[in-house]
Amino acid sequence: MDVNHKEVDRVMAKFRVNYLLHGHTHRPAIHDLGYEQYRIVLGDWQKQPSFIIFDGYQFQLFDPRIPEGSTATTLKLS
């Protein structure tokens, strides 16, 4: 199951944010929503860790279920 995209758009517009970070929907990734908006989704935490590191310049998603080298794991801020 994934999130309701209209609700994501509504919440992001209401709070005027470009990044939404939330817990698992079984689709861990950094999802490009267009218009320089992103949804960052952590994986579940039952058997393996899933976490984000933000160093002030980029978000990095670490989740062992995402194939190595996937473009869905790093978001550099402009």
C-alpha positions as CSV (number, residue, x, y, z in Angstrom):
1,M,0.0,0.0,0.0
2,D,1.2,3.5,-0.8
3,V,0.1,6.9,0.3
4,N,-2.7,8.9,-1.2
5,H,-1.0,11.3,-3.7
6,K,-3.7,14.0,-3.4
7,E,-3.2,14.0,0.4
8,V,0.6,14.3,0.0
9,D,0.1,17.3,-2.3
10,R,-2.4,18.9,0.1
11,V,-0.2,18.6,3.2
12,M,2.9,19.8,1.4
13,A,1.0,22.8,0.0
14,K,-0.6,23.6,3.4
15,F,2.8,23.7,5.1
16,R,4.6,25.1,2.1
17,V,7.3,22.4,2.2
18,N,9.4,20.9,-0.6
19,Y,10.4,17.8,1.3
20,L,8.2,15.3,3.1
21,L,9.9,12.6,5.2
22,H,7.8,9.8,6.6
23,G,7.7,6.2,7.8
24,H,7.4,3.2,5.7
25,T,4.8,2.4,3.0
26,H,6.9,-0.6,1.8
27,R,8.4,1.6,-1.0
28,P,11.6,3.0,0.6
29,A,13.0,5.6,-1.8
30,I,13.4,9.3,-2.5
31,H,10.4,9.9,-4.8
32,D,10.6,12.9,-7.1
33,L,7.1,14.5,-7.2
34,G,8.0,17.2,-9.7
35,Y,8.2,20.9,-9.2
36,E,11.3,20.4,-7.0
37,Q,9.2,18.5,-4.4
38,Y,10.3,15.2,-2.9
39,R,8.8,12.5,-0.7
40,I,11.5,10.6,1.3
41,V,10.2,7.3,2.5
42,L,11.9,5.1,5.1
43,G,11.5,1.3,4.9
44,D,10.0,-0.8,7.6
45,W,12.1,-1.4,10.7
46,Q,11.1,-5.0,11.6
47,K,14.1,-7.0,10.4
48,Q,16.6,-4.5,8.8
49,P,17.5,-0.9,9.5
50,S,16.3,1.9,7.3
51,F,17.5,5.5,8.0
52,I,18.3,8.9,6.5
53,I,21.4,11.0,6.9
54,F,21.2,14.7,6.1
55,D,24.5,16.6,6.1
56,G,23.1,20.0,5.2
57,Y,23.8,19.4,1.5
58,Q,22.1,16.1,0.7
59,F,19.7,13.4,1.9
60,Q,21.0,9.9,1.8
61,L,18.6,7.0,2.3
62,F,20.1,3.7,3.6
63,D,18.0,0.6,3.3
64,P,19.4,-2.8,2.4
65,R,16.3,-3.6,0.2
66,I,17.2,-0.9,-2.3
67,P,19.6,-2.1,-5.0
68,E,23.1,-0.6,-4.7
69,G,23.6,2.3,-7.1
70,S,19.9,3.2,-7.3
71,T,19.3,6.8,-8.0
72,A,16.4,6.7,-5.5
73,T,18.8,6.9,-2.5
74,T,20.4,10.3,-2.8
75,L,19.0,13.8,-3.1
76,K,21.5,16.7,-3.4
77,L,20.1,20.1,-2.6
78,S,20.7,22.9,-5.1
